């Protein structure tokens, strides 16, 4: 039996964020297309547990629908300031303001069931949600309060949504709220094996912080009367002021992709990604080369060289170039393409096991990071930093559209790097299809390096 009081601090936020298991949680490739519905047991759950997800989907041009199951009238029993009906009206207005901050285009539905009494009206909730979810386009992603959250209303909503997600055949994600208050990292009820993180952009974090404040009846006193005290302690609220949203996933984590995956891909096609005949790839190579801050480099490391198309162009600006790929088939084709370039070596190597030894003035990590799970990516990035020569440059470039088979998205790769590196960001290129960032141990611009500024 779980008991807790949101007016108390609960487990310190740092107890979670400093735990190695939390830091190593695998990233979830959030679906940013199709129809997503976020279901909350109470007004404010949608912001506390899924506010970052709402913001991310809004920025992806795919705003989620928001459904609030209860009326929120039970948060201040005995209040001398607001009766139950007045409180329900206040909380509806707060939800509208909070969701507008997070995702202005998201439609909101308040089902109005009694706060604290959802178990007694479970069948009605299921009927209401089924009617809503089956109206219109098929639901691709259903996000709801976690069944194990320790609050009866959260459990009922999570259980009903799990049933409906199974009926609909859609992705089902659950978000904890009260787990972070009553549990500790070592509590056996914490589902570490199923927890995933959704990386949040800085703008999503800022909007979530503002949206939490919009639930004023829960974070500020209604009056000086003890019955009007805030229902959420400031220390507990700090739990939600972080750069990830944590969800409970039903699917197993996608592990780092290994050489067998790529050899099988190359076995079906000589050039499976169209390096040699797609304008997209040709243009991306031109962007990559133009973004490099120096005209020439002494020692270059290219990770994920594929069949060596970009390698051949990098070779024109390098004295020595080591190109590696996890696929034996790809490296064999790269060696054939690069045979006339004696200063270039193509080798089979898996950076998930070890980054090649040496000191490099330029490291190119193009279309590789999303093949690694998050802990492996962080380790590889840290190892690459140690291989970078003083004043060296790191270029990263990745496809932005999610691929179900990959552990991460391109956006997540770039966010992890930005939040873990001590290098200076010299250049960044953003478009709908790709991200390209250039970091350096030398903070000077191109004009400064060449004496123009």
TORBA-287283 format. One line per field, with one value per residue (C-alpha): chain; residue in three letters; x, y, z; residue number from 1. Coordinates in nm, 4 decimals, padded with zeros to 6 digits, always signed. Each point is the difference from the previous one (the first is absolute). Example, Ala and Ser with C-alpha at 12.3 -4.5 7.8 and 13.67 -1.06 7.14 Angstrom:
2
koldo (A;A) .
vopa (Ala;Ser) .
u (+01.2300;+00.1370) .
v (-00.4500;+00.3440) .
w (+00.7800;-00.0660) .
pagu (1;2) .
//
This chain:
453
koldo (A;A;A;A;A;A;A;A;A;A;A;A;A;A;A;A;A;A;A;A;A;A;A;A;A;A;A;A;A;A;A;A;A;A;A;A;A;A;A;A;A;A;A;A;A;A;A;A;A;A;A;A;A;A;A;A;A;A;A;A;A;A;A;A;A;A;A;A;A;A;A;A;A;A;A;A;A;A;A;A;A;A;A;A;A;A;A;A;A;A;A;A;A;A;A;A;A;A;A;A;A;A;A;A;A;A;A;A;A;A;A;A;A;A;A;A;A;A;A;A;A;A;A;A;A;A;A;A;A;A;A;A;A;A;A;A;A;A;A;A;A;A;A;A;A;A;A;A;A;A;A;A;A;A;A;A;A;A;A;A;A;A;A;A;A;A;A;A;A;A;A;A;A;A;A;A;A;A;A;A;A;A;A;A;A;A;A;A;A;A;A;A;A;A;A;A;A;A;A;A;A;A;A;A;A;A;A;A;A;A;A;A;A;A;A;A;A;A;A;A;A;A;A;A;A;A;A;A;A;A;A;A;A;A;A;A;A;A;A;A;A;A;A;A;A;A;A;A;A;A;A;A;A;A;A;A;A;A;A;A;A;A;A;A;A;A;A;A;A;A;A;A;A;A;A;A;A;A;A;A;A;A;A;A;A;A;A;A;A;A;A;A;A;A;A;A;A;A;A;A;A;A;A;A;A;A;A;A;A;A;A;A;A;A;A;A;A;A;A;A;A;A;A;A;A;A;A;A;A;A;A;A;A;A;A;A;A;A;A;A;A;A;A;A;A;A;A;A;A;A;A;A;A;A;A;A;A;A;A;A;A;A;A;A;A;A;A;A;A;A;A;A;A;A;A;A;A;A;A;A;A;A;A;A;A;A;A;A;A;A;A;A;A;A;A;A;A;A;A;A;A;A;A;A;A;A;A;A;A;A;A;A;A;A;A;A;A;A;A;A;A;A;A;A;A;A;A;A;A;A;A;A;A;A;A;A;A;A;A;A;A;A;A;A;A;A;A;A;A;A;A;A;A) .
vopa (Unk;Unk;Unk;Unk;Unk;Unk;Unk;Unk;Unk;Unk;Unk;Unk;Unk;Unk;Unk;Unk;Unk;Unk;Unk;Unk;Unk;Unk;Unk;Unk;Unk;Unk;Unk;Unk;Unk;Unk;Unk;Unk;Unk;Unk;Unk;Unk;Unk;Unk;Unk;Unk;Unk;Unk;Unk;Unk;Unk;Unk;Unk;Unk;Unk;Unk;Unk;Unk;Unk;Unk;Unk;Unk;Unk;Unk;Unk;Unk;Unk;Unk;Unk;Unk;Unk;Unk;Unk;Unk;Unk;Unk;Unk;Unk;Unk;Unk;Unk;Unk;Unk;Unk;Unk;Unk;Unk;Unk;Unk;Unk;Unk;Unk;Unk;Unk;Unk;Unk;Unk;Unk;Unk;Unk;Unk;Unk;Unk;Unk;Unk;Unk;Unk;Unk;Unk;Unk;Unk;Unk;Unk;Unk;Unk;Unk;Unk;Unk;Unk;Unk;Unk;Unk;Unk;Unk;Unk;Unk;Unk;Unk;Unk;Unk;Unk;Unk;Unk;Unk;Unk;Unk;Unk;Unk;Unk;Unk;Unk;Unk;Unk;Unk;Unk;Unk;Unk;Unk;Unk;Unk;Unk;Unk;Unk;Unk;Unk;Unk;Unk;Unk;Unk;Unk;Unk;Unk;Unk;Unk;Unk;Unk;Unk;Unk;Unk;Unk;Unk;Unk;Unk;Unk;Unk;Unk;Unk;Unk;Unk;Unk;Unk;Unk;Unk;Unk;Unk;Unk;Unk;Unk;Unk;Unk;Unk;Unk;Unk;Unk;Unk;Unk;Unk;Unk;Unk;Unk;Unk;Unk;Unk;Unk;Unk;Unk;Unk;Unk;Unk;Unk;Unk;Unk;Unk;Unk;Unk;Unk;Unk;Unk;Unk;Unk;Unk;Unk;Unk;Unk;Unk;Unk;Unk;Unk;Unk;Unk;Unk;Unk;Unk;Unk;Unk;Unk;Unk;Unk;Unk;Unk;Unk;Unk;Unk;Unk;Unk;Unk;Unk;Unk;Unk;Unk;Unk;Unk;Unk;Unk;Unk;Unk;Unk;Unk;Unk;Unk;Unk;Unk;Unk;Unk;Unk;Unk;Unk;Unk;Unk;Unk;Unk;Unk;Unk;Unk;Unk;Unk;Unk;Unk;Unk;Unk;Unk;Unk;Unk;Unk;Unk;Unk;Unk;Unk;Unk;Unk;Unk;Unk;Unk;Unk;Unk;Unk;Unk;Unk;Unk;Unk;Unk;Unk;Unk;Unk;Unk;Unk;Unk;Unk;Unk;Unk;Unk;Unk;Unk;Unk;Unk;Unk;Unk;Unk;Unk;Unk;Unk;Unk;Unk;Unk;Unk;Unk;Unk;Unk;Unk;Unk;Unk;Unk;Unk;Unk;Unk;Unk;Unk;Unk;Unk;Unk;Unk;Unk;Unk;Unk;Unk;Unk;Unk;Unk;Unk;Unk;Unk;Unk;Unk;Unk;Unk;Unk;Unk;Unk;Unk;Unk;Unk;Unk;Unk;Unk;Unk;Unk;Unk;Unk;Unk;Unk;Unk;Unk;Unk;Unk;Unk;Unk;Unk;Unk;Unk;Unk;Unk;Unk;Unk;Unk;Unk;Unk;Unk;Unk;Unk;Unk;Unk;Unk;Unk;Unk;Unk;Unk;Unk;Unk;Unk;Unk;Unk;Unk;Unk;Unk;Unk;Unk;Unk;Unk;Unk;Unk;Unk;Unk;Unk;Unk;Unk;Unk;Unk;Unk;Unk;Unk;Unk;Unk;Unk;Unk;Unk;Unk;Unk;Unk;Unk;Unk;Unk;Unk;Unk;Unk;Unk;Unk;Unk;Unk;Unk;Unk;Unk;Unk;Unk;Unk;Unk;Unk;Unk;Unk;Unk;Unk;Unk;Unk;Unk;Unk;Unk;Unk;Unk;Unk;Unk) .
u (+00.0000;+00.1462;-00.0738;+00.1311;-00.0828;+00.0890;+00.0280;+00.3179;+00.3350;+00.0147;+00.3153;+00.2544;+00.0233;+00.3766;-00.0439;-00.1381;+00.2152;+00.3275;-00.0812;+00.2046;-00.3056;-00.1840;+00.2926;+00.0247;-00.3691;-00.0425;-00.1572;-00.3401;-00.0466;-00.3253;-00.2362;-00.0410;-00.2481;-00.3597;-00.2556;+00.1132;-00.2398;+00.1239;-00.2349;+00.0272;-00.1807;-00.0087;+00.0585;+00.3795;+00.1024;+00.0270;+00.2516;+00.1994;+00.0396;-00.0341;+00.0444;+00.3312;-00.1505;-00.2835;+00.2526;+00.2185;-00.2951;-00.1209;+00.3397;-00.0037;-00.3216;-00.2041;-00.1821;-00.1513;-00.3554;-00.0381;-00.2675;-00.0531;-00.2063;-00.0920;-00.1297;+00.2798;-00.2476;+00.1535;+00.3373;-00.0991;-00.2571;-00.1298;+00.1170;-00.1698;+00.0823;-00.1336;-00.2720;+00.0267;-00.1732;+00.2049;+00.3198;-00.0939;-00.0544;+00.3321;+00.1857;-00.1584;+00.1203;+00.3484;+00.0154;-00.0983;+00.2741;+00.2654;-00.0710;-00.0084;+00.3535;+00.1204;-00.1906;-00.2326;-00.1722;-00.0820;-00.3723;-00.0998;-00.2836;-00.1074;-00.2061;-00.1040;-00.0024;+00.0258;+00.3491;+00.0979;-00.2884;+00.1127;-00.0113;-00.3721;-00.0621;+00.2568;-00.2445;-00.1165;+00.3599;+00.0726;-00.3098;+00.0894;+00.3603;-00.0896;-00.2473;+00.2582;+00.2887;-00.1996;-00.1355;+00.2081;+00.3386;+00.1511;+00.2002;+00.3698;+00.1250;-00.1866;+00.1701;-00.1569;+00.0696;+00.1938;-00.1894;+00.2599;+00.0074;-00.1444;-00.3090;-00.3298;-00.1250;+00.3280;-00.0252;-00.3556;+00.0833;+00.3144;-00.1803;-00.2852;+00.2419;+00.2072;-00.3113;-00.0926;+00.3532;-00.0073;-00.3359;+00.1260;+00.3385;+00.1819;+00.3185;-00.0688;+00.2160;-00.0602;+00.1394;+00.0698;-00.0797;-00.0162;+00.2634;+00.2644;-00.1501;-00.0641;+00.2662;+00.3768;+00.2321;+00.0512;-00.3714;-00.0736;-00.3189;+00.1974;-00.0209;+00.3582;-00.0065;-00.2904;+00.0818;+00.0953;+00.0848;-00.1210;+00.2681;-00.1399;+00.1182;+00.0775;-00.3149;-00.2108;+00.1501;-00.0730;-00.3602;-00.0548;+00.1268;-00.2447;-00.2842;+00.0547;-00.0289;-00.3315;-00.1522;-00.0059;-00.2556;+00.2401;+00.3300;-00.1115;-00.2234;-00.3634;+00.0074;+00.1811;-00.2340;+00.1766;-00.2662;+00.1065;+00.3675;+00.1611;-00.0479;+00.3465;+00.3075;+00.2681;+00.2618;-00.2177;-00.0549;+00.3752;-00.0312;-00.1664;+00.2528;+00.2320;+00.1067;-00.1802;-00.3508;-00.0083;-00.2514;-00.0708;+00.0163;-00.1456;+00.2529;+00.3543;+00.2795;+00.1619;+00.3660;+00.3000;-00.0004;+00.2991;+00.1854;-00.2366;-00.2836;+00.2035;+00.1560;-00.3493;-00.1069;+00.2973;-00.0678;-00.3315;+00.1292;+00.3389;-00.0889;-00.2986;-00.0030;+00.0449;+00.3296;+00.0928;-00.3265;-00.2152;+00.0120;-00.0793;+00.3271;+00.2033;-00.1321;+00.0632;+00.3631;+00.0377;-00.1459;+00.2357;+00.3111;-00.1035;-00.0589;+00.3576;+00.1803;+00.3485;+00.1051;+00.2199;+00.0584;+00.2981;-00.1721;-00.3694;-00.2256;-00.3256;-00.2390;-00.2573;+00.1655;-00.2432;+00.1142;+00.2407;-00.1793;+00.0452;+00.3402;+00.1285;-00.0945;+00.1411;+00.3251;+00.0569;+00.0334;+00.1980;+00.3639;-00.1018;-00.3524;-00.1207;-00.3498;-00.1757;-00.3301;-00.1617;-00.0945;+00.2565;-00.1942;-00.0017;+00.3725;+00.0842;-00.1894;+00.1588;+00.3484;-00.0776;-00.1172;+00.3035;+00.2671;+00.1770;+00.0373;+00.3005;-00.0474;-00.3435;-00.0596;-00.3384;-00.0405;-00.2718;-00.0591;-00.2942;+00.0219;-00.2571;+00.2867;+00.2903;+00.0819;+00.3124;+00.3187;+00.1785;-00.0182;-00.2174;-00.0370;-00.3427;-00.2587;-00.3049;-00.3000;-00.2574;-00.3169;+00.1327;-00.1112;-00.3597;+00.1192;+00.1294;-00.2056;+00.0314;+00.2588;+00.2175;-00.0308;+00.1056;+00.3021;+00.0988;-00.0283;+00.2163;+00.2604;-00.0011;+00.0701;+00.3170;+00.1079;-00.0428;+00.3301;+00.0385;-00.1899;-00.1753;-00.3476;-00.2949;-00.2702;-00.3276;-00.2799;-00.3206;-00.3351;-00.2862;-00.2924;-00.0518;+00.0674;-00.1598;+00.2988;+00.2455;+00.0576;+00.0069;-00.1058;+00.2372;-00.1386;+00.0726;+00.3574;+00.0657;-00.1637;+00.2130;+00.3149;-00.0988;-00.0642;+00.3123;+00.2800;+00.2363;+00.0808;-00.1059;-00.2880;+00.1362;-00.2782;-00.3459;-00.2263;-00.3671;-00.2557;-00.2957;+00.2043;+00.3398;+00.2095;+00.3656;+00.2108;+00.3675;+00.1825;+00.3604;+00.2641;+00.0969;-00.2708;+00.1166;-00.2287;+00.1093;+00.0616;+00.2134;+00.1971;+00.0781;+00.0849;-00.3141;-00.1262) .
v (+00.0000;+00.3367;+00.3092;+00.3487;+00.3663;+00.2352;+00.2862;-00.1608;+00.0076;-00.3694;-00.1622;+00.2679;+00.0522;-00.0461;-00.3508;-00.0960;+00.2040;-00.1011;-00.3704;-00.1749;-00.1955;+00.3240;+00.1512;-00.3134;-00.0297;-00.0780;+00.2635;-00.0509;+00.0976;+00.1896;-00.0330;+00.3506;-00.0821;-00.1194;+00.0369;+00.0147;+00.0256;+00.0907;-00.1070;+00.1426;-00.1169;+00.3548;+00.3525;+00.0579;-00.3657;+00.0799;+00.2746;-00.1663;-00.3376;+00.0725;+00.3755;-00.0413;-00.2572;+00.2406;+00.2735;-00.2269;-00.1214;+00.3574;+00.1041;-00.2991;+00.1319;-00.2875;+00.1326;-00.2621;-00.0100;+00.0391;-00.1758;+00.0734;-00.2743;+00.1516;+00.3473;+00.0725;+00.1084;-00.2088;+00.1687;+00.2334;-00.1712;+00.2400;+00.3113;+00.3157;+00.1783;-00.2219;-00.2627;-00.3114;+00.1532;+00.3180;-00.2018;-00.2152;+00.3158;+00.1447;-00.3161;-00.0182;+00.3549;-00.0948;-00.3020;+00.2169;+00.2510;-00.2683;-00.1963;+00.3226;+00.0720;-00.3498;-00.0653;+00.2793;-00.2105;-00.2957;-00.0600;-00.0646;-00.2204;+00.0005;-00.3108;+00.1358;-00.3196;+00.0412;+00.0670;-00.2844;-00.2206;-00.1379;-00.3619;+00.0292;+00.1274;-00.2123;-00.1349;+00.3506;+00.1151;-00.2900;+00.0768;+00.3690;-00.0642;-00.2700;+00.2336;+00.2780;-00.2159;-00.1726;+00.3277;+00.1338;-00.1187;-00.3116;+00.0634;-00.0703;+00.0798;+00.0018;+00.1577;-00.0342;+00.0086;-00.3048;-00.2897;-00.0440;+00.3655;-00.0664;+00.2168;-00.1801;+00.2403;-00.0312;-00.3779;-00.0048;+00.2307;-00.1966;-00.3334;+00.1232;+00.1526;-00.3194;-00.1940;+00.2541;+00.0171;-00.3770;+00.0242;+00.2771;-00.1584;+00.3256;+00.0849;+00.0372;+00.2103;+00.0730;+00.2906;-00.0148;+00.3004;-00.1111;-00.2726;+00.2715;+00.1083;-00.3203;-00.2331;+00.0034;-00.1259;-00.3286;-00.0703;-00.3330;+00.1494;+00.2394;-00.1552;+00.0777;-00.2553;+00.1771;+00.3648;+00.2066;+00.3666;+00.2454;+00.2641;+00.3544;+00.3050;+00.3075;+00.1759;-00.2980;+00.0156;+00.3722;-00.0440;-00.2871;+00.2140;+00.2757;-00.2506;-00.1423;+00.3536;+00.0398;-00.2588;+00.2712;-00.1668;-00.2920;+00.1856;+00.3129;+00.0390;+00.0913;+00.1865;-00.0066;-00.2713;-00.3394;-00.1645;+00.2295;-00.0953;-00.0973;-00.3668;-00.0291;+00.0749;+00.2137;-00.2692;-00.2595;+00.2309;+00.0103;-00.3647;+00.1141;+00.2715;-00.2204;-00.0422;-00.3300;-00.1335;-00.3494;-00.2575;-00.3659;-00.1832;-00.3338;-00.0806;-00.1224;+00.2503;-00.0017;-00.0929;+00.1389;-00.1286;-00.2177;-00.1047;-00.2832;+00.2486;+00.2039;-00.2959;-00.1357;+00.3401;+00.0187;-00.3579;+00.1114;+00.3083;+00.1313;+00.3543;-00.0314;+00.3668;+00.1385;+00.1765;+00.0001;+00.0944;+00.2074;+00.3799;+00.0067;-00.1815;+00.2082;+00.3220;-00.1232;-00.0741;+00.3521;+00.1423;-00.2168;+00.1090;+00.3671;-00.0037;-00.1033;+00.3003;-00.0825;-00.0483;-00.2988;-00.2504;-00.2107;-00.3053;-00.0774;-00.2716;-00.0782;-00.2255;-00.1855;+00.0410;-00.2345;-00.0627;+00.2943;+00.2702;+00.2782;-00.1484;+00.0686;+00.3673;+00.0358;-00.1498;+00.3097;+00.2057;-00.2447;-00.1048;-00.3284;-00.1396;-00.3013;-00.1063;-00.2682;-00.1819;-00.2831;-00.1816;-00.2225;+00.0167;+00.3809;+00.0230;-00.2372;+00.2273;+00.3102;-00.1456;-00.0511;+00.3592;+00.1379;-00.2216;+00.2925;+00.1974;-00.1343;+00.2440;-00.1492;-00.3146;-00.1741;-00.2405;-00.2063;+00.1322;+00.0243;+00.3162;-00.1523;-00.2237;+00.2442;+00.3247;-00.0297;+00.1084;+00.3143;+00.3772;+00.1659;+00.3587;-00.0788;-00.2627;-00.0463;-00.1808;-00.0030;-00.2128;-00.2275;+00.1246;-00.1217;-00.3591;+00.0096;-00.0224;+00.2979;-00.1341;-00.1234;+00.3330;+00.1937;-00.2252;+00.0255;+00.3792;+00.0134;-00.2252;+00.2128;+00.3062;-00.1629;-00.0794;+00.3579;+00.1837;+00.3451;+00.2447;-00.2881;-00.0038;-00.2388;+00.0024;-00.1845;-00.0377;-00.2064;-00.0712;+00.1408;-00.2270;-00.2851;-00.3580;-00.2707;-00.2324;+00.2587;+00.0494;+00.3824;+00.2806;+00.2490;+00.2762;-00.2060;-00.0639;+00.3715;+00.0873;-00.2551;+00.1430;+00.3595;-00.0750;-00.2073;+00.1683;+00.2752;+00.0890;+00.3309;-00.0130;+00.1751;-00.0643;-00.1562;-00.0802;-00.0880;-00.1092;-00.2359;-00.2974;+00.0358;+00.1532;+00.0950;+00.1355;+00.0912;+00.0064;+00.0910;+00.0226;+00.3269;+00.2606;+00.2302;+00.0555;-00.0627;+00.3719;+00.0091;-00.3062;+00.1523;+00.3505;+00.1732;+00.0899) .
w (+00.0000;-00.1040;+00.2081;-00.0714;+00.0404;-00.2827;+00.2473;+00.1348;-00.1859;-00.0815;-00.1369;-00.1012;-00.3746;+00.0161;+00.1429;-00.3402;-00.2375;+00.1638;-00.0032;-00.2733;-00.1109;-00.0700;-00.1893;-00.2152;-00.0864;-00.3705;-00.2205;-00.1570;-00.3634;+00.0560;-00.2916;-00.1429;-00.2749;-00.0039;+00.2788;+00.3624;+00.2942;+00.3492;+00.2791;+00.3518;+00.3124;+00.1409;-00.1220;+00.0305;-00.0604;-00.3724;+00.0792;+00.2772;-00.1696;-00.3711;-00.0458;-00.1773;-00.2351;-00.0850;-00.0768;-00.2127;-00.2057;-00.0485;-00.1319;-00.2341;-00.1530;+00.1432;+00.3091;+00.2279;+00.1252;+00.3777;+00.2057;+00.3704;+00.1647;+00.3386;+00.0854;+00.2502;+00.2648;+00.2801;+00.0388;+00.2884;+00.2275;+00.2625;-00.1850;+00.1321;-00.3250;-00.2785;+00.0071;-00.2185;-00.3011;+00.0168;+00.0322;-00.3008;-00.2041;+00.1125;-00.0890;-00.3457;-00.0672;+00.1206;-00.2326;-00.2949;+00.0815;+00.0646;-00.3174;-00.2024;+00.1226;-00.0865;-00.3214;-00.1130;-00.2677;+00.2272;+00.0521;+00.3620;+00.1245;+00.3652;+00.0760;+00.3404;+00.2056;+00.3800;+00.1309;+00.2334;-00.1118;-00.3346;+00.1151;+00.0561;-00.3548;-00.1794;-00.2591;-00.0881;-00.0410;-00.2318;-00.2067;-00.0238;-00.0993;-00.2514;-00.1699;-00.0141;-00.1195;-00.2735;-00.1367;-00.2883;-00.1195;+00.1610;+00.3161;-00.0517;+00.3503;+00.3323;+00.3030;+00.3449;+00.3735;+00.1210;+00.1538;+00.2728;+00.1101;+00.3441;-00.0514;-00.0512;-00.2681;-00.1917;+00.0156;-00.1347;-00.2908;-00.0825;+00.0086;-00.2193;-00.2512;-00.0100;-00.0979;-00.2664;-00.1391;-00.0422;-00.1796;-00.2269;-00.0659;+00.0724;+00.1894;+00.3723;+00.2319;+00.3687;+00.1989;+00.3742;+00.2181;+00.3638;-00.0343;+00.0303;+00.3338;+00.1936;-00.1409;+00.0182;-00.2753;+00.1862;+00.0435;-00.1751;-00.1446;-00.2224;-00.3502;-00.1007;-00.2809;-00.1708;+00.0664;-00.3044;-00.0437;-00.2599;-00.0527;+00.0244;-00.1873;+00.2108;-00.1233;+00.1090;+00.3490;+00.0283;-00.1132;+00.2423;+00.2872;-00.0956;-00.0407;+00.3497;+00.1378;-00.1868;+00.2365;+00.2641;+00.2276;+00.0448;+00.0403;+00.1897;+00.3088;-00.0586;+00.3320;+00.3332;+00.1270;+00.0411;-00.2182;-00.2832;+00.0025;-00.3337;-00.0805;-00.1586;+00.2101;-00.1733;+00.0650;-00.1703;-00.2982;-00.0576;-00.1024;-00.3223;-00.0806;-00.2052;-00.3609;-00.0600;+00.0340;+00.1519;-00.1201;+00.0597;-00.3329;-00.0933;-00.2717;+00.0747;-00.0531;-00.3429;+00.0543;-00.1844;-00.3563;-00.0829;-00.3136;-00.0864;-00.0535;-00.2466;-00.1791;-00.0596;-00.1340;-00.2363;-00.1034;-00.1480;-00.1845;-00.1101;+00.1096;+00.2392;+00.1053;-00.3495;+00.0662;-00.3670;-00.1694;+00.2367;-00.0181;+00.3725;+00.0759;-00.2462;+00.1493;+00.3552;-00.0872;-00.1371;+00.3232;+00.2054;-00.1849;-00.0034;+00.3775;+00.0844;+00.1507;-00.1364;-00.3581;+00.0761;+00.2810;+00.0914;+00.1551;-00.0588;+00.1440;-00.1781;+00.1914;-00.2071;-00.3373;-00.1780;-00.3580;+00.0116;-00.2001;+00.2566;+00.0844;-00.3523;+00.0312;+00.3532;-00.1294;-00.2127;+00.3188;+00.2145;+00.0263;+00.1653;+00.0242;+00.1976;-00.1076;+00.2049;-00.0229;+00.1930;-00.3229;-00.1674;-00.3275;+00.0045;+00.0726;-00.2860;-00.2411;+00.1517;-00.0527;-00.3661;-00.0364;+00.1870;-00.1554;-00.1689;+00.3239;+00.1933;+00.2885;+00.0778;+00.2047;+00.0194;+00.2904;+00.1622;+00.3527;+00.2374;+00.2099;+00.2369;+00.1114;-00.0315;-00.1753;-00.2200;+00.1708;-00.1080;+00.0079;-00.2645;-00.1151;-00.1456;+00.0955;-00.2218;+00.1512;-00.2764;+00.0119;+00.2748;+00.3429;-00.0194;-00.0450;+00.3598;+00.3157;+00.2304;+00.2500;-00.2887;-00.1811;+00.3084;+00.0457;-00.3670;+00.0070;+00.3125;-00.1653;-00.3153;+00.2101;+00.1296;-00.3586;-00.1162;-00.0350;+00.1593;-00.2174;-00.1774;-00.1560;+00.0368;-00.2694;+00.0561;-00.2538;+00.0255;-00.1650;+00.2078;-00.0852;+00.2508;-00.1074;+00.2129;-00.0263;+00.1390;+00.3734;-00.0287;-00.2298;-00.1553;+00.2221;+00.3112;-00.1116;-00.0415;+00.3324;+00.1845;-00.1558;+00.0716;+00.3655;+00.0615;-00.1966;+00.1082;-00.3619;-00.1571;-00.2464;-00.3088;-00.2501;-00.0067;-00.2904;+00.0560;-00.2547;-00.0022;-00.1185;+00.1660;+00.2753;-00.0449;+00.2876;+00.0094;+00.3350;+00.0616;+00.2679;-00.1736;+00.0567;-00.2825;-00.2973;-00.3586;-00.0478;+00.3147;-00.1080;-00.3380;+00.1227;-00.1273;+00.3454) .
pagu (1;2;3;4;5;6;7;8;9;10;11;12;13;14;15;16;17;18;19;20;21;22;23;24;25;26;27;28;29;30;31;32;33;34;35;36;37;38;39;40;41;42;43;44;45;46;47;48;49;50;51;52;53;54;55;56;57;58;59;60;61;62;63;64;65;66;67;68;69;70;71;72;73;74;75;76;77;78;79;80;81;82;83;84;85;86;87;88;89;90;91;92;93;94;95;96;97;98;99;100;101;102;103;104;105;106;107;108;109;110;111;112;113;114;115;116;117;118;119;120;121;122;123;124;125;126;127;128;129;130;131;132;133;134;135;136;137;138;139;140;141;142;143;144;145;146;147;148;149;150;151;152;153;154;155;156;157;158;159;160;161;162;163;164;165;166;167;168;169;170;171;172;173;174;175;176;177;178;179;180;181;182;183;184;185;186;187;188;189;190;191;192;193;194;195;196;197;198;199;200;201;202;203;204;205;206;207;208;209;210;211;212;213;214;215;216;217;218;219;220;221;222;223;224;225;226;227;228;229;230;231;232;233;234;235;236;237;238;239;240;241;242;243;244;245;246;247;248;249;250;251;252;253;254;255;256;257;258;259;260;261;262;263;264;265;266;267;268;269;270;271;272;273;274;275;276;277;278;279;280;281;282;283;284;285;286;287;288;289;290;291;292;293;294;295;296;297;298;299;300;301;302;303;304;305;306;307;308;309;310;311;312;313;314;315;316;317;318;319;320;321;322;323;324;325;326;327;328;329;330;331;332;333;334;335;336;337;338;339;340;341;342;343;344;345;346;347;348;349;350;351;352;353;354;355;356;357;358;359;360;361;362;363;364;365;366;367;368;369;370;371;372;373;374;375;376;377;378;379;380;381;382;383;384;385;386;387;388;389;390;391;392;393;394;395;396;397;398;399;400;401;402;403;404;405;406;407;408;409;410;411;412;413;414;415;416;417;418;419;420;421;422;423;424;425;426;427;428;429;430;431;432;433;434;435;436;437;438;439;440;441;442;443;444;445;446;447;448;449;450;451;452;453) .
//
